Amino acid sequence: MNVGIGLPIGDPAALLTWARRADDGPFSTLGLLDRLVHDNPEPLVALALLAGATSRIRVQTEVLLAPLRDTALLAKQAATLDRMTGGRFVLGLGIGGRDDDHQVTGIDPRTRGRRLDEQMAVLRRLWSGAPYGDGVGPIGPAPVRPGGPEVLFGGFKPLALERVARWGDGFLAAAPPSWAGGLFDTVRGYWKQYGRAGEPRLVAQVNVALGPQAVIDDARSAMHAYYAFTGMADRMTAGMLTTPGAGRGGAAPPHAPRRPPRQRGHIEPRPPSG
């Protein structure tokens, strides 16, 4: 089981300290969320800086909202991070669930899933070194991994889970292991259906806030406000772990996690890559 940490976004200047301490510790991965209409650092820019300040730990988007981005530029950005980090970059992708993020980019939310599938076909082709199209050559640099960096998909609906088997290397579940087990089983089923070798990488999420009561209260309040649009904010907040013992217990199941926004920190246990 690998344990990663989802970075807090309230103070971007503090992220270098978080990254260096995590790199010196037992953590496997640093994760950073993506939003446009929100007070968060842009993840590809921020992770490039953090990757340069670390030497061992992986850096991961959780999840990058690919439909909001230009596909060719994203291919180049991801390949550059993969190459310059020596393969430490993990590209977590999703479609996003908030209308405001799509509104500011002019993307119709109704087309976001189809757009992501179209983007993945282009990304995989470009990362393989093939030309972009008629009269347009390849877009480099070549990534470290043949076919591009490791790609994980987030989501809950069947089409999102199937996308893992069609295009990805694994699945990011924004839920604890006790809740995500059925999602993992569905992903494994699609994986076999598509004849994929080995096992998908599976990641779940445990939300953790440690410190004085004021810190915990602030984390609960921020998390509740962030997830209010889902209608499940009360349940998600109630599941937050707030003591070291609970945090160690939350990391114990065989499949586990990512990061909630504006938390002081978060533990991401996960199984080794299959």
N, C-alpha and C positions, 0 to 999 in steps of 0.2 A: 504494500500500500504506500503510495506517495502522498505527501501532504504539501499542499500549496497554500498561498495566502493571497486573498483578494485585497487590493490596496484601497485605503480610504481616499476619498477625493476632495475632502473639505479644504485641505491645505496642500496644493500642488508642490510648493517649495519643500515640504517635508518628505516627499516621496523618495528622494535620494537617500535619506536616512533609513527609511523603511527598507529600501532595496538592498543597501549595503549590509544591514543587520540580518536580513533574510538570507543573503548570499553567504554570510558567515555561519548561518545556523543550519537546521536540518531540512528546511523547506525546499521543495523541488521546483516550484513555479511561482512567478508573480503575475497576477491577473489584473486587468484594468478594463472597466466598462466603456461603452460608447453611447453617447447621446449627442444631439445637436442643441436642442432647446433645453439646456440644463447647465448648471455651473460645475462642469467637470473638465479636466484637461483632455485634449484630443489624444486618443490612445496611441496611435502610431508614432506621433511626435514624442510623446512622453516615454513610451517604451524604448524608443531608440536611445533616448538620453539615459534611461535606467540600464539598458543593456551595456552601454559604454562604461557605466560605473560599477558593473559586476563582472564576474568571470565564469561563474558556474551555473547559476540558476537560470531556468527558462523564463522567457517573457511571453505573455499570452493575452490576446484580446478576448473579452468575455461579455458580450459578444460584439464584434464589429458589425454595424448595420450596413451590409454590403450593398443592398439596393439603392442606398442614398449616395453611392460613390461611383465615379467613373471607372469602368472596368479595366481599361488599359493602364491607367495610372495606378490602380490598386494592385494589378499584377506586378508592376515595377516596384512599388513600395514594399510589397510583401517579399518579393525575391531579394531586394536589397537588404532588408532586415535579416532574412534567412542567411544570406551570404556573409554579411558583416558580423553576425553573431556566431558564425560557425555552426549553424543549425539549431540555435537555441530558441528560435522564434516559433510560436504556435499560433495559427490563425483560427481563432474561434469566430464563427459567423452566424448571423441570424437575420431575420427580416424586420424586427422591431414591432412593437405593439402600440405605438403612440402616434396619433394623427399629426401632432404638431411637428415632429421630426420630419415627416414626409412632406408636410405642407411647405416648409421653408426650402425644400429642394425641388419642389414641383413634381414629386413622384406620387402617382396614384397608389394608395395603400392596397387597392384591390388587385394590383398587378405585381406586388412585391415578391410573392413566392415564385411566380413564373419568371420574373426578372432575375432572381437569384439563381435559378436553374440555368438560365441563359448565360449568366455571368460565369458560372462554374465551368461551363463548356469552353468558354474563351480563356479563363484563367488556366485551366489544365493544359490547353493547347499552347498557350504562350510560355508557360513554365517548362514545357517539353522542348522548347527551342524552335517551334514551328513559326512560320511567318504569321503576322496578324491577319492578312488577307491578300487579295489580288493587288499587286503593285506595292504592298506594304510589307516590309521585312520584319524580322523577329524583334521582340522587345526584351532587352536584357536588363540586369545581369542574370546569368544562369543561377538558379537556386542551388543550395548545397544538396538537398534531397532531390533525386530524380523525380520529376513530376510536380515539384513544388514543396513548400513547407507543409508540415502536418496541419490538417484541416479538421476542426471539430465543429459540429453544428449544434445550436441550441434550438429549443422548441418543444411543443407538447402535442401538436396535432399529428395525425397519421402521415400526412404528406411531409412534415418536417422530419419525422422519424425515418421514413423511407429515404429521405435525402441523404442521411448518414451513409446508407449502404450504396447509394448510387454515386456519390461524389466524395464522401469524406473518409476520415480515418477514425472517427469516434464521435461521442455524443456528450454534450454538456446539459445536465439537468439542473434547472434552478429550483431544486427541491432536495430535502434530506433523503438519505438512503431508505428510511422506512416508508417514504411516500413514492420514491422513484423506481422501486423495484419492477412494477408493471411496465414502465417506460423502457427500462433496460431490457426486459424480456422481449418487448416488441421490436426494439432495435436489433437484438440478436436474431430474431426471426427474419427480419428483412435482410440481414447480413447473409444468412444462409440461403435465402431465396435468390439473392443476386450472385450466389456462388463465390462470395468473397472468402479469401483465405484467412486463417487465423481468427482472431477475435477483435471486435471494435474496442477502442479505448472508451471507458465509461467514467464519467465524472459527475458527482452529485454535489450538493451545496449544504453546508452547515453555517448558520449565521451565529457569530460570536461577538460579544461585547464584554470586555474586561476592564475593571478599574473602579473608581469611586462611583457611588450611586448616581451622581450628577452625569457622569460619562455614560452610564448605562441608560439613564432616562433620555439623554440626548440621542443616543443611538436608536432607541425604540421609537422616539418621536420622528426622527428623520426617516427611518425605515417605513413607518406607518404612512407617512405623507407620500413617500416615493411610490409605494405599491397600492395606494388608495384606489387607483383606477381599475385594479384587478377585481375588486370586491372581496379579496381574501386577505387584506392587510391585517385584520385582527388575528387570524390564525397564524400568519407568517410571523408576526411580532411575538405572539405567545410562544413560539418555538425557539426564540433566540436563547442561546446558552450564555450564562452570565457569571459562571464560576470556573476556575481552572479545572476542577474535577469534572464538571459537566462538559467542558470543552474536550478533555481527553476521552471521555466516554463517547462524545459525538463523533470523534475521529476514528472510533474503533471499528464500525461496520466495514465490510469488504468493499463497498462502493461509496465514494463520497467526493467533495464539493468545489465550489466557486466562491463568489463574493456578493454581499449585498452592498448597495450604494451608501456612502456617507457613514459607514461603520468605522469604528476605530481599528478594526482588524477582522480577519475572518480566516477560518481554517478550511483547507480544501483537501481532504483525504481522497485519494483515487487509487485504483488498481494500476499495476504496471501496464505498460503498453502491450497489447496482444499481438 
